[in-house]
């Protein structure tokens, strides 16, 4: 199998895996908006497995491109592929890149949802501990923190 054929197969596998990752991310978004968050652990494991495969294939793609004459300090690999006249590979590369960016956007959105859920849980915990009337400060990342927590309603 030539380097061109190997790169094509890797890009096609990336596209398939990115489609699968997008499905998992959309399922994760649904789970985050529901009351049942039990499936999150399995989804996180699945996402990590897919991302590990994508990272492994990224290394293989760079090695193949270097063997084809690509110089890593020369800029984006897609420019090299396009300049070399490998139109089919360039289209596959662009499609994989588009799907990756879509996954990144959904993942960032899920992260924001998760951040909101964590803030809500923190507020409920503060209420339970009797700390809801305390003064709040903002940390370096914009998160709220209590000045102190001396009024405990209950302990486990």
N, C-alpha and C positions, 0 to 999 in steps of 0.2 A: 504494500500500500504506500503510495507516495505521500509526501508531507502535505501536499494540497488536499488529497483525499482524507488524510487523518484530521487536518484542521477542519474540513467540512463536517466530518462526523462529530467532532468535539463541539462545534458550534450548534449543530442540530440537537445534540444531547443537552447543551446549555439551554436552548430554547424550550425543549420539553421540560426540563427541570425548573426553569423559571415560570413556566405555565403552572406547574404543580405548586411551586412556592406561592404564586399569586392566589391560587385556590385556598391554600392553607391560611394565608394572611386574611383573606376575605372571611373564611370560617372563624378565624380568631376575632375579627371585628364583630361578627355576630355574637360570639360567645361573650365578648366584653360588654356588649349592650344588653345581655340577658342576665338573669340572676344566677345561672348555673355556670360557675367558672372551673368546674372539675376538669373539663377537657383541655384546659390551657397547658398543663404539664405535657401531655402527649403532643400537642401542637408545637410547643417549644422544642421538644425533642426532634420532631419531624423537620421543623425549620432548620435546626442546627445540622441535621443530617444532610439536607439538601444543600445548605450553604457550604458545608465541608466539601461536597462533591464539586461544587462550582469553583471553590478555591483551588482544589486539586487540578481541575481542568484548565484553570487560568494559567497555572504554572506550565502545563503541557503546551498550551497555545503559544506562550512566549518562547518556549524552547523550539517549537516547530518554526515559528516566525524567524527566530534568530538563525536557524539552519537554512531558511529560505533567503537570508540576506538582510533581515530587519536589524537595525541598530536601536536598542532600547532608549538611548538618549536622543534619538532623532524625532521624537514626538509620538503622537497617537498611532497605534498599530493600524487603525482603519485607514489612515492616509497612505501608509506603506502598501496595504492590500489594494487600495484603489489605484495608486500610482503604478503598481505592478500589473494592472489590467485584470485582476481576479475579481470580475464583477459579481459572480455568484457568491464568493466568499465575503465580499464587501456587503452585499445585501443581507446575508446571514449575520454578519457582525453587527450591522445596524439594527436588525431585528432583535438580536440578543441584548444589545445595549438599551433599546427602547423598553423591552420587557423588564430589564434590571431596574431601570429608572422608575417604572410603574410600581414594581415591588417595593422600592425604597420609599416611594410616596405613601403607599398604603401602610408600610411598617411605621413610618413617622407618625401617621395619623393614629395608628393603634397605640403608639407610645404616648401620644397626647391623651388619649382616652384613658389609658392605664394611669397616667399621672393624675388625672382628675379623680379617678377612683381611689387612688392612694390618698389624695388630699381629703376626700370625703370620709374615708376610713379614719384618717388622723383626727378629723374634727369630731367624729363620733367617739373615738377613744378619749379625746380631751373631755367631752361631755361626761362620759362614763367616769373618768377620773376626777371630775369636778374642776377641771382646768379651763373650762370654756370662757370664763370671764377674765382670764389673765391677759396681760398685755402681750402683744405679738411683735416680733422683730422680723425683718426680712434678711435672709442670708444672701450670699454672693450670687447664687443662681436664682434668686427671686422667690425662694420657698419661705413659708412662714415658720417661725419657731417660737416656742413659749419662752418668756423671760425666766419663769420658774414654775414648778409644779408641786405645791405644798398641800393642796386640798385633795386628798384621795377619798373617794366615795366607797370604794371596795377594793379588795385585792384577792387574787386567785391563790 
